[in-house]
Amino acid sequence: MSHNIAHQQANASLYSWMTRLVDVQPDELRSLIWSFLYFFSLLCSYYIIRPIRDEMGIAGGVENLHWLFTGTFLSMLAAVPLFGWIASKYPRKRFIPCVYYFFIANLLLFFFLFSTNLTHAYVARAFFIWVSVYNLFVVSVFWSFMADIYSDNQAKRLFGFIAAGGTTGAIVGPALTGNLVLLLGPKNLLPLSAILLLVSVVCIGRLISKKHESTSTVPGSFSKTEPNQAEDSDEKPMGGSIVAAFRLVLSSPYLMGICLLILLFTTLATFLYFQQAQIVRDSFDDPSRRTAVFAAIDFAVNILAVTIQVLLTGRIVKSIGLSWSLALIPVLLGLGFLMLGLVPLLMVLVIVQVVRRAGDYAIMKPSREMLFTVLNKQEKYKAKNFIDTAIYRGGDAVSAWIYAGLSGLGVSLSAIALAAVPISGIWAIVSYILGKKREELAGRSA
């Protein structure tokens, strides 16, 4: 009896502390913590191997990097139908863990290959492409799962805090790599990444179990469905063909709008990335100084992002609405490009890049994921995965070639930055319209 009382008191204390950070209900607390841990372990796992991927890109030949980006896009196009087939044949409770088990096996395979005397350059190139495909797939599956198990109201309140779990993992992962790589060597970090990915699988199991437990609770609880519906949702495969994702997107103006949003986002993000490389290159001759600048930007982005995610994201969405939350970062980025066009200096670039990336992680990304909470299961998993992977990487590739073409024609950095301002405006308008459409769809299904 005393043990139960102590347990209840501990839960009450934890809940009291958590309510200072996020608008969470008592019956949502455990699920929120498991979701936070899930995203933390997922991105920590990825950010452990991200620096290794960048080194593999150099090992594979800097002159071949553009082909690696092309290879990544083509790999995405091949992987999306395979994912669609798996999602069609197996229930959610089986296929989601299987996706992660597959990538765990891949990590261990690369660990074995790096431990052999095989041609290192080819393995390095394969690893670079694999990581570039892997990171979008596992994150896409994560947010599909979140959009599936949380209701519209819960998403608005909780997604910002859940996203903070990923940002925290993005801080811890590189710190682990930086402290362990000299001691263990790069290849020996791959099993550590695999272990963290296995933690994500444990979290998935706990969240599915928690959803089933919550189906018998009062309205407003964690689950969005009745008990028999929840059981069927997890036990039955979704069905459909392996190319269902393409058809779903093409048949839905709403999903086509999300594709346009992603393409506008990747275009501007790529433009800013290339401008960052150009300005930092011109500002510093010493590679170590350039590395320090990139590290400082990453650190500032992650600290600012996690602060906003924990303390402000839910409150911002609640106070100004989803439409304005989606439009906020494009508007700020448009102002940033205007500043960069007028004053193309390093300090201006750093401010714009930090605000853009932190704003994307803390506000734009959680808000963007809320667009999928009003869709059916096939759209949440198949169509969303296609958008998050093939459309995303396709936008990266196309915008990179556009920027390279403009630079090749002699268009200045300032002129490209000013040209990005109206694109930011279009992105803001599309984001606002999608937010309104999402609220309309949510109202219909209420």
Secondary structure, DSSP 8 states (H G I E B T S, - for coil): -HHHHHHHHHHHHHHHHHTTTS---GGGHHHHHHHHHHHHHHHHHHHHHHHHHHHHHHHT-GGGHHHHHHHHHHHHHHHHHHHHHHHHHSBHHHHHHHHHHHHHHHHHHHHHHHTS-S-HHHHHHHHHHHHHHHHHHHHHHHHHHHHHHS-HHHHHHHHHHHHHHHHHHHHHHHHHHHHHHHHH-GGGGHHHHHHHHHHHHHHHHHHHHHHHHHTTS-TTSS-SS-HHHHHHHHHSB----TTHHHHHHHT-HHHHHHHHHHHHHHHHHHHHHHHHHHHHHHH-S-HHHHHHHHHHHHHHHHHHHHHHHHHTHHHHHHHHHHHHHHHHHHHHHHHHHHHHHH---HHHHHHHHHHHHHHIIIIIHHHHHHTTTTS-HHIIIIIHHHIIIIIHHHHHHHHHHHHHHHHHTT--HHHHHHHHHHHHHHHHHHHHHHHHHHHHHHHHH-
